[in-house]
Every structure is written in structure tokens, then in C-alpha cells.
């Protein structure tokens, strides 16, 4: 099994969820986060005061999946979330040693 973490633009989440549903991805965990990568500081003005923005809103999506569909999920994320601009995000893939559903004690693929 694999854990896929994708950090994406918040505006891409709804479209990504629809496409993942179409390929059979049932579960995911979603977080609202802030971060920065290659983006530079941006200056904004609020009530006449200049503020420097150096952390940008992003959405983190975590998916645990069978190894067989990992590449399909990654491909879907890349297709939906790429705008070609700095700040599109990143995808991280980790091995998952064990998954247990608490309510039924199912393990492995049955638990996801």
C-alpha cells in the first residue's frame, strides 16, 4: 500500500474530488494549510498598511491506496492540478506498512 500526499491549490479540490471518485478512490483526508515553495513574497495593502504575504493558502490531500492504482491517482492529480505556474504544489508518495479499520478490525486493502 502507498500513501499519497498532494499539496494543491484550494480552487482545484472540487474538480480533483470528482475525478478521483470517477476512478474509484473512496477515501481521502483533506487539510487547509499554508506554505511556500518557489513563490516569492507578495505585498498587499489593507487599510493603507503594507503587509508582506510569505505563506500562501494551500490544500493537502492524503490518500491511502493499493499500490496497483498509485500511478493512476498520481496521473489524475497531475492532470487536474497543473496550471503551469509556480505554486501548483507537490506530490509525495510513501510506503504504508499496515492499515487497520478500528470499527471492524479489518486489515490491509479491506481496511481502506
C-alpha positions as CSV (number, residue, x, y, z in Angstrom):
1,X,0.0,0.0,0.0
2,X,1.0,3.6,-0.5
3,X,0.2,7.0,1.0
4,X,-0.1,9.8,-1.5
5,X,0.1,13.4,-0.1
6,X,-0.7,16.1,-2.6
7,X,-0.4,19.8,-1.8
8,X,-2.6,21.7,-4.3
9,X,-4.3,25.0,-4.9
10,X,-7.5,25.2,-2.9
11,X,-9.5,26.0,-6.0
12,X,-8.7,22.6,-7.6
13,X,-10.1,20.5,-4.8
14,X,-13.6,20.1,-6.0
15,X,-12.6,19.1,-9.5
16,X,-10.0,16.7,-8.1
17,X,-12.5,15.0,-5.8
18,X,-14.9,14.4,-8.8
19,X,-12.2,12.9,-10.9
20,X,-10.8,10.7,-8.1
21,X,-14.4,9.5,-7.5
22,X,-14.6,8.5,-11.1
23,X,-11.5,6.3,-10.9
24,X,-12.8,4.6,-7.7
25,X,-10.9,6.4,-4.9
26,X,-13.3,6.1,-2.0
27,X,-11.5,7.8,0.9
28,X,-9.2,10.8,1.5
29,X,-8.3,13.3,4.2
30,X,-8.2,17.0,3.3
31,X,-6.5,19.8,5.3
32,X,-6.4,23.5,4.8
33,X,-2.8,24.5,5.1
34,X,-0.4,27.4,4.4
35,X,3.0,27.1,2.9
36,X,5.5,28.3,0.4
37,X,7.9,26.9,-2.1
38,X,9.4,28.8,-5.0
39,X,6.8,31.6,-4.7
40,X,8.2,34.9,-3.6
41,X,6.8,37.3,-1.0
42,X,3.8,39.3,-2.2
43,X,2.9,42.7,-0.9
44,X,-0.7,43.5,-0.2
45,X,-2.4,46.6,1.2
46,X,-5.0,46.5,3.9
47,X,-6.4,49.8,5.2
48,X,-3.5,51.7,3.9
49,X,-0.9,49.5,5.5
50,X,1.5,47.3,3.5
51,X,1.6,43.7,4.5
52,X,4.0,41.0,3.2
53,X,2.5,37.7,2.4
54,X,5.0,34.9,2.6
55,X,2.7,31.9,3.4
56,X,0.1,31.0,0.8
57,X,-3.2,29.1,1.3
58,X,-3.0,25.5,0.0
59,X,-4.9,22.3,0.4
60,X,-3.3,19.0,1.4
61,X,-5.0,15.8,0.2
62,X,-3.9,12.4,1.7
63,X,-4.9,9.2,0.1
64,X,-4.1,5.6,1.2
65,X,-4.3,3.2,-1.8
66,X,-3.4,-0.1,-3.2
67,X,0.0,0.0,-5.0
68,X,-1.7,-1.0,-8.2
69,X,-3.6,2.2,-8.6
70,X,-0.9,4.6,-7.3
71,X,0.2,5.8,-10.7
72,X,-3.4,6.3,-11.9
73,X,-4.1,8.6,-8.9
74,X,-0.9,10.5,-9.4
75,X,-1.7,11.0,-13.1
76,X,-5.2,12.3,-12.2
77,X,-3.7,14.8,-9.7
78,X,-1.2,16.0,-12.2
79,X,-3.8,16.4,-14.9
80,X,-6.3,18.3,-12.7
81,X,-4.0,20.4,-10.6
82,X,-1.4,21.6,-13.1
83,X,-1.7,25.2,-14.2
84,X,1.9,25.6,-15.3
85,X,2.6,28.4,-12.9
86,X,4.7,28.5,-9.8
87,X,2.7,27.3,-6.8
88,X,0.8,24.4,-8.3
89,X,2.0,22.2,-5.5
90,X,3.8,18.9,-4.9
91,X,3.0,15.2,-4.6
92,X,4.7,12.9,-2.1
93,X,4.4,9.1,-2.1
94,X,5.2,7.0,1.0
95,X,5.1,3.2,1.7
96,X,2.4,2.2,4.2
97,X,3.2,-0.8,6.4
98,X,-0.1,-1.6,7.9
99,X,-3.7,-0.3,7.9
100,X,-6.4,-1.4,10.4
101,X,-10.0,-0.2,10.4
102,X,-10.9,0.4,14.1
103,X,-14.6,-0.4,13.9
104,X,-14.2,-3.9,12.3
105,X,-10.6,-4.7,12.8
106,X,-10.2,-5.4,9.1
107,X,-6.6,-5.1,7.8
108,X,-4.9,-4.3,4.6
109,X,-6.9,-3.4,1.4
110,X,-10.2,-4.3,3.2
111,X,-9.5,-1.5,5.7
112,X,-9.1,1.2,3.0
